[in-house]
């Protein structure tokens, strides 16, 4: 049987090479995507092998990925989820657990975040009956600052959740120190920043919890998927319970009695000896990933260093190629950081003789894909206008981002030839509108 599987996998490798030939880049015709997955023959073989073994639920690949990824990101525990959005939901929801006793967040408590970001960083705050407190960001880095966060701390502030913008770290050490000083929880949304460094340390290692996404646009992909990581074992246990229907039992799938006390518990008002596998201590969800996803994650993880290096190379090539172009504010790394870039943000100067829309239309006509800096100012969207929230300071830069900012890709499949075409196109447009 093993020999037959090996033959099948070898055929899969051959098939991958047949259907994935290197294509010639044709300027103006070949699509230059802003993001995307880079998938190899090893990825395709891993998916097929998991399917051949019918590992359709969470199992050994999931457990191996969790332990390997936790070590890589220097956290004690990692819990796979079905998406990065679910990871954020679990991380915020965990802060409301009764297990935390006096530190438990309650409806009406506040969490500080930024206005210029992606909804899934903010939605779990509202979904848990908590109040988002919005602060502004800097142009160039597209991150907020410790000073802004400090000014936003009020009597009901209990936590902070911020994403590292486009892979660029925010002032995470300073904000972590603020959190410690004021006894606040800190969640790092690391979905765009796997491998980024701040003062030589990995992002995702400063907060109480960190979240990651494995959507195809991100540094690693499982198709869909996400992860919550922490070194706080109490929080890890809460996350696991919430992810796995809210059950109190911690047996892996297929296990029956790891604690050797399965029929000796008495919890709630249940009868003594009620089966621990069916005792529920949280109002939870089923947000697990599958072994097929995790099998892909493992082969992707083996390529993480090369992916990060290529992202940094591509960002530098764009930055050097566009340096000095009038009318454009180019991105800057946060001081004392080494980003693992997700994208290359460009803000058109409001005083420039051309606008963002015209530049984006020009690029899109040349098959150069662009994206907005996510939601821009979230408080201006119909979903959030009537939601309870607090704003501290002016959201001036968030509004500028909404009107004038977009980003282009740096993901590993982009070649120097493609990037040079992007920079040449932008320069051509600016020169024609000067």
C-alpha positions in Angstrom: 0.0 0.0 0.0 2.8 2.4 0.8 4.5 1.7 -2.5 1.2 2.5 -4.3 0.9 5.8 -2.3 4.4 6.7 -3.3 3.6 6.1 -6.9 0.5 8.3 -6.7 2.4 11.1 -5.0 5.1 10.9 -7.6 2.4 11.3 -10.3 1.1 14.3 -8.4 4.6 15.9 -8.5 4.8 15.3 -12.2 1.3 16.7 -12.7 2.2 19.8 -10.7 5.2 20.4 -13.0 3.0 20.0 -16.1 0.3 22.4 -15.0 2.6 25.0 -13.4 5.0 26.0 -16.1 6.9 29.2 -15.8 5.0 31.8 -17.8 6.6 34.7 -19.7 5.7 38.1 -18.3 4.0 40.3 -20.9 3.8 43.9 -19.7 0.2 45.2 -19.8 -1.2 41.7 -20.3 0.1 39.5 -17.5 -1.9 40.2 -14.3 0.3 41.5 -11.4 -1.7 40.6 -8.4 -1.3 42.5 -5.1 -1.3 39.3 -3.1 -1.6 35.5 -3.6 -0.5 32.1 -2.5 2.8 30.6 -3.7 2.2 26.9 -4.0 4.8 24.2 -4.8 4.7 20.5 -5.7 5.3 19.7 -2.0 2.1 21.6 -1.2 0.1 19.7 -3.7 1.5 16.4 -2.6 0.8 17.2 1.0 -2.8 17.9 0.2 -3.2 14.7 -1.8 -1.5 12.6 0.9 -3.8 13.9 3.6 -6.8 13.1 1.3 -5.5 9.6 0.6 -5.3 8.9 4.3 -8.8 10.4 4.7 -7.6 12.8 7.5 -10.7 14.9 7.1 -10.9 16.3 10.7 -8.3 17.7 13.0 -5.6 15.1 13.8 -1.9 14.5 13.7 -1.1 17.2 11.1 -3.0 19.8 13.1 -1.2 18.9 16.3 2.2 18.9 14.6 1.5 22.3 13.0 0.4 23.8 16.3 3.5 22.6 18.1 5.8 23.6 15.3 4.3 27.0 14.7 4.2 27.8 18.4 8.0 27.0 18.6 8.6 29.1 15.5 6.8 32.1 17.0 8.2 31.5 20.5 4.9 30.9 22.1 4.0 28.0 24.4 0.6 27.2 22.8 -1.0 27.5 19.4 -4.6 26.6 18.5 -5.6 26.3 14.9 -8.9 27.8 13.8 -10.9 27.9 10.6 -9.9 31.5 9.8 -7.9 34.5 11.0 -11.3 36.2 11.7 -12.2 33.3 14.0 -8.8 33.6 15.7 -9.6 37.2 16.6 -13.1 36.3 17.8 -11.6 33.6 20.1 -8.9 35.9 21.4 -11.3 38.6 22.4 -14.0 36.2 23.6 -11.4 34.5 25.8 -11.0 37.8 27.8 -14.7 37.6 28.8 -14.3 34.1 30.4 -15.4 33.5 34.0 -12.1 31.7 34.5 -10.4 35.1 34.6 -12.5 36.1 37.6 -11.9 39.8 38.5 -9.9 40.4 35.2 -12.8 39.2 33.1 -14.1 41.8 30.6 -17.8 42.6 30.9 -20.3 44.3 28.6 -19.5 48.0 28.4 -15.8 47.6 29.0 -13.6 49.2 26.5 -10.9 47.9 24.1 -8.5 50.3 22.4 -7.9 49.8 18.7 -7.3 51.8 15.5 -9.8 53.3 13.1 -7.8 52.6 10.0 -7.8 48.8 9.7 -9.7 45.6 8.8 -13.1 44.9 10.4 -12.2 41.5 11.9 -9.9 43.2 14.4 -12.9 45.3 15.6 -15.9 43.1 15.1 -15.2 40.7 18.0 -15.2 43.7 20.4 -18.8 44.6 19.4 -19.8 40.9 19.2 -18.9 40.5 22.8 -20.8 43.6 23.9 -17.6 45.6 24.4 -16.9 49.2 23.3 -14.1 49.9 20.7 -12.1 53.0 21.4 -10.7 54.3 18.1 -7.4 56.2 17.8 -5.6 57.6 14.7 -2.5 56.3 13.0 0.6 57.9 11.4 1.0 58.3 7.7 4.0 56.4 6.3 4.0 53.7 8.9 0.2 53.4 9.0 0.4 52.4 12.7 -0.7 54.1 15.8 1.7 55.2 18.6 2.1 54.5 22.3 1.2 58.2 23.0 -2.2 57.9 21.3 -2.9 54.7 23.1 -2.0 56.2 26.5 -4.3 59.1 25.8 -7.2 56.7 25.1 -7.0 54.8 28.4 -10.1 55.5 30.5 -11.7 54.1 33.6 -13.4 51.3 31.7 -10.5 50.4 29.4 -9.6 46.7 29.9 -7.6 45.7 26.8 -5.9 46.7 23.5 -6.1 45.0 20.2 -4.1 46.3 17.2 -2.9 44.9 13.9 0.7 45.4 12.7 -0.2 47.4 9.6 0.7 45.7 6.3 3.4 43.7 8.2 4.9 46.9 9.7 5.2 46.6 13.5 3.5 49.2 15.7 5.3 50.4 18.8 4.6 47.1 20.4 7.1 47.1 23.2 6.0 50.5 24.4 2.3 49.6 24.1 2.9 46.3 25.9 4.6 48.3 28.7 1.5 50.5 28.9 -0.7 47.5 29.1 1.3 46.1 32.0 1.3 49.4 33.8 -2.5 49.8 33.5 -3.3 46.1 33.9 -4.7 45.8 30.4 -4.7 42.8 28.1 -2.8 43.1 24.8 -3.8 41.2 21.7 -1.5 41.5 18.7 -3.2 40.9 15.4 -0.2 39.5 13.6 -2.2 38.3 10.5 -0.2 40.5 8.1 3.2 40.3 9.9 4.4 36.8 10.5 8.2 37.1 10.8 8.3 40.8 11.5 10.7 42.0 14.2 10.5 44.9 16.6 13.7 45.7 18.4 15.0 42.3 17.3 12.1 40.3 18.7 9.3 38.7 16.8 5.9 40.5 16.7 3.4 38.3 18.3 5.6 37.7 21.4 4.8 40.9 23.2 1.1 40.5 23.9 -1.0 38.2 26.0 -2.3 36.6 22.8 -1.5 36.9 19.1 -3.6 35.9 16.1 -2.6 34.8 12.6 -4.4 34.2 9.3 -3.7 31.6 6.7 -5.9 33.0 4.0 -4.2 32.8 0.6 -3.1 36.5 0.7 -1.0 36.0 3.8 2.5 34.9 4.4 1.5 31.2 4.8 -1.7 29.7 3.5 -3.9 26.7 4.3 -6.6 28.0 1.9 -8.5 29.2 4.9 -7.4 29.0 8.5 -6.0 30.9 11.4 -4.3 30.5 14.7 -4.3 31.9 18.3 -1.0 31.8 20.1 -0.2 32.5 23.7 2.3 31.6 26.5 -0.5 32.1 29.1 -1.7 28.6 29.8 -5.0 29.8 31.4 -5.8 31.8 28.3 -4.8 28.9 26.0 -7.2 26.6 27.8 -10.0 29.1 27.5 -9.3 29.5 23.7 -9.3 25.8 23.3 -12.6 25.4 25.1 -14.3 28.2 23.1 -13.0 26.8 19.8 -14.2 23.3 20.6 -17.9 23.9 21.3 -17.2 25.3 24.7 -16.6 21.9 26.2 -14.6 21.5 29.4 -12.9 18.3 28.3 -9.4 18.6 26.8 -9.1 15.2 25.2 -7.9 15.2 21.6 -10.3 13.8 19.0 -10.3 10.0 19.4 -9.1 10.2 23.0 -11.5 9.2 25.7 -10.0 9.7 29.2 -6.6 11.5 29.2 -7.2 12.8 32.7 -8.3 9.4 34.0 -11.3 11.2 35.6 -13.8 11.1 32.8 -16.7 9.8 35.0 -15.7 11.4 38.3 -16.5 15.1 37.7 -19.3 17.1 39.3 -19.8 20.5 37.6 -22.6 23.0 37.6 -25.8 21.3 38.7 -25.1 18.1 36.7 -25.2 14.8 38.5 -21.9 13.5 39.8 -20.0 11.4 37.3 -21.5 13.1 34.2 -19.4 12.3 31.2 -16.7 15.0 31.1 -16.6 14.8 27.3 -20.1 16.4 27.4 -19.6 19.0 30.1 -19.6 22.6 28.7 -17.9 25.4 30.7 -18.2 28.1 28.0 -20.7 29.3 25.4 -18.5 28.3 22.6 -18.3 27.5 18.9 -16.9 24.9 16.5 -14.0 26.9 14.9 -11.5 24.1 14.3 -9.4 23.5 11.2 -8.8 20.2 9.4 -5.8 18.0 8.9 -6.0 18.6 5.2 -5.5 22.3 5.9 -2.8 21.7 8.4 -0.9 19.4 6.0 -0.7 22.3 3.6 0.3 24.6 6.5 3.3 22.3 7.3 4.8 22.4 3.8 4.2 26.2 3.6 5.9 26.7 7.0 9.0 25.0 5.6 9.2 27.9 3.1 8.5 30.7 5.5 12.1 32.1 5.6 12.3 32.3 1.8 8.9 33.9 1.6 9.9 36.6 4.1 13.2 37.3 2.4 11.4 37.7 -1.0 8.8 40.0 0.5 11.5 42.2 2.0 13.4 42.2 -1.3 10.3 43.1 -3.3 9.4 46.0 -0.9 12.9 47.4 -1.1 12.9 47.3 -4.9 9.7 49.2 -5.0 10.9 51.7 -2.4 14.1 52.4 -4.2 12.4 52.5 -7.6 9.8 55.1 -6.5 12.1 57.2 -4.3 11.7 60.8 -5.0 8.6 60.5 -7.2 6.7 63.8 -6.6 3.2 63.7 -5.2 3.6 60.4 -3.5 4.1 59.6 0.2 6.0 56.3 0.3 5.9 53.8 3.2 8.5 53.7 6.0 9.3 51.0 8.4 8.6 51.8 12.1 11.8 52.8 13.8 13.7 49.9 15.3 11.7 47.4 13.3 12.4 44.9 10.5 9.0 44.2 8.8 8.0 41.1 7.0 6.0 43.1 4.6 2.5 42.3 3.4 2.1 45.2 1.0 3.5 48.5 -0.2 1.3 51.4 0.7 1.2 54.6 -1.3 -0.6 57.8 -0.2 -1.2 60.4 -2.9 -0.5 63.9 -1.5 -3.8 65.7 -1.2 -2.1 68.7 -2.9 -0.8 66.6 -5.9 -2.0 67.6 -9.4 -3.6 64.1 -9.7 -5.7 62.0 -7.4 -5.6 58.4 -6.1 -8.5 57.3 -8.2 -6.9 58.4 -11.5 -3.6 56.7 -10.6 -5.3 53.5 -9.5 -7.4 53.4 -12.7 -4.2 53.8 -14.7 -2.5 50.9 -12.9 -5.5 48.7 -13.1 -5.8 49.3 -16.9 -2.2 48.0 -17.1 -3.2 44.9 -15.2 -1.4 46.0 -12.0 -3.7 45.1 -9.1 -4.3 47.5 -6.3 -6.1 47.4 -3.0 -7.3 50.1 -0.6 -5.8 50.2 2.9 -8.6 47.9 4.0 -11.6 49.8 5.4 -9.9 53.2 5.7 -11.7 54.9 8.6 -14.0 52.3 9.9 -16.2 54.8 11.8 -17.4 56.1 8.4 -18.8 52.7 7.2 -22.5 52.0 7.5 -21.9 48.9 9.7 -20.3 51.0 12.4 -22.0 54.4 12.3 -24.6 53.5 14.8 -22.5 51.0 16.9 -21.4 52.1 20.3 -17.8 53.4 20.3 -15.5 56.2 21.5 -13.0 58.2 19.5 -10.0 59.8 21.2 -8.3 62.6 19.2 -8.9 63.5 15.6 -9.0 60.8 13.0 -7.3 63.1 10.4 -4.8 60.5 9.0 -7.5 57.8 9.0 -9.6 60.1 6.8 -6.6 60.8 4.5 -6.0 57.1 4.2 -9.7 56.7 3.2 -9.4 59.2 0.5 -5.9 59.0 -0.8 -4.2 55.7 0.1 -3.8 52.3 -1.7 -1.3 49.5 -1.8 0.4 47.3 -4.3 1.8 43.8 -3.9 5.2 42.5 -2.7 4.2 38.8 -2.4 6.9 36.2 -3.3 5.5 35.3 -6.8 6.3 38.8 -8.1 9.5 39.1 -10.1 11.9 42.0 -10.5 10.7 42.4 -14.0 7.1 42.8 -12.8 8.1 45.3 -10.0 10.2 47.4 -12.4 7.1 47.6 -14.7 5.0 48.8 -11.7 7.5 51.5 -10.9 7.9 52.6 -14.5 4.1 52.8 -14.9 3.7 54.9 -11.8 6.5 57.2 -12.9 5.0 57.5 -16.4 1.6 58.5 -14.9 3.1 61.1 -12.5 5.2 62.6 -15.3 2.2 62.9 -17.5 0.2 64.7 -14.8 3.0 66.9 -13.4 
